[in-house]
Amino acid sequence: MKPTSVLTMLLEVTDLDVRYGRNHAVKSLSLSLPLNAIVTVLGANGAGKSSLLKAIMGIVPATSGSIRFDGQDITGSTVPQRTRGGLVLVPEGRQILTSLTVHENLLMGAYPRKHFDHRETDAIYDRFANLAQRRDMQASVLSGGEQQMLAIGRALLAKPRLMMLDEPSLGLSPLLVNQLFTLLGDLNHEGLTLLLVEQNTHMALKVAQYGYVLELGKVSLEGTPDQLQDDDQLQAAYLGG
């Protein structure tokens, strides 16, 4: 069942609206994310998934509604304030700076922090051996999968309490997709809360404890993975039923 205790909630989005001019991207959307959970947001292109994450991160302003993180209203907070508070976004397309080295890209994740021990990068390189081998190379030499690992490693150096990921499996081979979702499961088991926007419905529901389906900026379905997989509407739209 969906948790209801406010004390367990790390993120609460209530009646959120996001507009780009005449484009009403997110419409009175509400969702909640329990501490130490993986929650996934599913939906077709244009459903409002990326706009939702950008609004939570503060990249785009909320037209109305509220966003509470760890019990605090952050609706009017800046992106750096949200990052310092423990909220981080791994964006769609990774947004790696290809003119910088792998190591320089990685250090960008620690930029908002007041105190940072450079030895913390060792833990990232221990987790991502390919990045360690290429640390002094320009990030342009990385494969798509390696770039995604770099984007996640960069986000981890921000010391997040909640990591949001926007289409992390996009463009990856099936083998790398499996490795990616194994990594996300491992991070969650280590105590990291995850909000996952993903079009790979099967894999997203495999790792998540709860899911929301967006349609035209609204929540059309929500429930546990079992409930969503048993729903005829979701089966027809996303699972080929």
Helices and strands as residue ranges (DSSP letters): G 6-8, E 9-20, E 23-34, E 38-42, H 49-57, E 64-69, E 72-73, H 79-84, E 87-90, H 102-107, G 108-110, H 120-127, H 129-133, G 139-141, H 144-156, E 162-166, H 174-189, E 193-197, H 201-207, E 210-215, E 218-223, H 225-229, H 232-238
